[in-house]
Amino acid sequence: MPATEKIMVVASAGGHWVQLMRMRKAWDGLTTVYVTTEPGLLSTVQIMAANEGNPRPKLISVTDANLREKSRLFRQLLEVSFAVLRHRPAVIITTGAAPGYFALRFGKLIGARTIWVDSMANAEELSRSGQEVGKYADLWLTQWEHLAQPDGPHFMGRVL
């Protein structure tokens, strides 16, 4: 991927975010847009990028929501779709949950390559978001070998 193309990485706060940050070396040196539901996490990204000599990332906070909060979920959908349309990333990587689902779906509409990495916390079954969005992802991964299937998700190792 040319250095001028953007990568967008998206995750809800908590375990999804921690897992995403463990993968950050994969986009080292690239122009990156980070999207999460917890504004406080973004200052940490700024510090890490500076310490690692990476370009200054774009940081976006969106409304935190889940399936029980329909109005907040709709607001999140609008915020994430606006971020994807505004930044037009070449690649979107997400570990979930809802903001990653929306980013991946809107990313596909603009021609972005998309990667869904199902949460490592989902050791017994795939996450609900992963089950719903996997068929739309260009690359759909699980971190548990016994959950891999021929049509996806695929197992390529763990981020521990």
C-alpha positions in Angstrom: 0.0 0.0 0.0 1.5 3.4 -0.9 2.3 5.6 2.1 -0.1 8.2 0.9 -3.1 5.9 1.3 -4.9 5.9 4.7 -5.6 3.0 6.9 -8.5 3.3 9.4 -8.4 1.2 12.6 -11.6 0.9 14.6 -12.6 -0.6 17.9 -14.9 -0.1 20.9 -13.2 0.7 24.2 -12.1 -2.1 26.4 -10.9 -5.5 25.2 -11.6 -4.7 21.5 -9.3 -1.7 21.8 -6.6 -3.5 23.7 -6.5 -6.2 21.0 -6.4 -3.6 18.2 -3.4 -1.8 19.9 -1.5 -5.1 20.1 -1.6 -5.2 16.3 -0.5 -1.6 15.7 3.0 -2.6 14.4 1.2 -4.0 11.3 0.5 -0.4 10.2 3.7 1.1 11.5 4.7 4.2 9.4 1.3 4.4 7.6 -1.1 7.4 7.6 -3.6 6.1 10.2 -7.0 7.2 11.4 -8.0 5.8 14.8 -11.7 5.5 15.7 -13.0 4.5 19.1 -15.7 5.0 21.6 -13.6 6.4 24.5 -12.0 9.8 23.9 -9.4 9.3 26.6 -7.8 6.4 24.7 -6.8 8.7 21.8 -4.2 10.7 23.7 -2.4 7.4 24.4 -2.3 6.8 20.6 -0.8 10.2 20.0 2.0 9.5 22.6 2.7 6.0 21.2 2.9 7.3 17.6 5.4 10.1 18.7 7.5 7.7 20.7 7.6 5.2 17.8 8.5 7.8 15.2 5.2 7.3 13.3 3.3 10.0 11.5 0.8 11.9 13.6 -2.5 9.9 13.4 -5.9 11.3 13.0 -8.0 10.6 16.1 -11.8 10.3 16.1 -14.2 9.5 19.0 -17.7 8.2 18.3 -20.7 7.7 20.5 -20.5 4.5 22.6 -23.6 2.3 22.0 -25.0 -1.2 21.9 -28.0 -3.0 20.6 -30.1 -2.0 23.7 -29.6 1.7 23.0 -31.1 2.2 19.6 -30.9 6.0 19.4 -27.3 6.0 20.5 -26.6 3.2 18.0 -28.1 5.2 15.2 -26.0 8.2 16.2 -22.9 6.0 16.2 -23.8 4.7 12.7 -24.0 8.3 11.5 -20.7 9.3 13.1 -18.8 6.3 11.8 -20.2 6.5 8.3 -19.2 10.2 8.2 -15.7 9.4 9.3 -15.3 6.7 6.6 -16.7 9.0 3.9 -14.6 11.9 5.1 -11.3 10.1 5.3 -11.8 7.5 2.5 -9.3 4.9 3.9 -7.8 2.3 1.5 -8.0 -0.3 4.3 -10.2 -0.7 7.4 -9.1 -3.0 10.2 -11.4 -3.7 13.2 -11.8 -5.9 16.2 -15.3 -4.8 16.7 -17.8 -4.3 18.0 -20.6 -1.9 16.7 -18.3 0.9 15.4 -16.2 -1.7 13.6 -19.2 -3.3 12.1 -20.4 0.1 10.7 -16.9 1.1 9.5 -16.5 -2.2 7.7 -19.9 -2.0 6.0 -19.4 1.6 4.9 -15.8 0.9 3.9 -17.0 -1.7 1.5 -19.3 0.8 -0.1 -16.4 3.1 -0.9 -14.1 0.3 -2.1 -11.9 0.0 1.0 -10.3 -3.4 1.7 -11.6 -4.6 5.0 -10.3 -6.9 7.8 -12.4 -8.1 10.7 -10.4 -9.8 13.5 -12.9 -11.5 15.9 -12.3 -10.8 19.6 -9.9 -13.1 21.4 -12.4 -13.1 24.2 -14.8 -15.1 22.1 -13.2 -18.4 22.6 -16.3 -20.6 22.5 -18.2 -18.9 19.7 -17.8 -16.0 17.3 -18.9 -12.6 18.4 -22.4 -11.5 17.3 -20.9 -8.7 15.3 -18.4 -11.0 13.7 -21.1 -13.4 12.7 -23.1 -10.6 11.0 -20.2 -8.8 9.3 -17.8 -11.6 8.4 -19.4 -12.3 5.0 -18.7 -8.7 4.0 -15.0 -8.6 5.1 -12.2 -9.1 2.6 -10.4 -11.0 5.3 -12.2 -12.5 8.3 -10.1 -13.8 11.1 -10.6 -15.6 14.4 -7.9 -16.1 17.0 -9.2 -19.5 18.0 -8.3 -22.4 15.7 -11.3 -24.5 16.5 -13.6 -21.7 15.4 -12.1 -21.4 11.9 -14.2 -22.6 8.9 -13.4 -23.0 5.2 -15.6 -19.9 4.3 -14.3 -17.9 7.3 -13.4 -17.0 9.7 -9.8 -18.1 9.1 -7.2 -18.8 11.7 -3.7 -17.3 11.2 -2.6 -17.1 14.8 -3.3 -15.1 17.9 -2.7 -11.6 19.2 -2.1 -12.3 22.9 
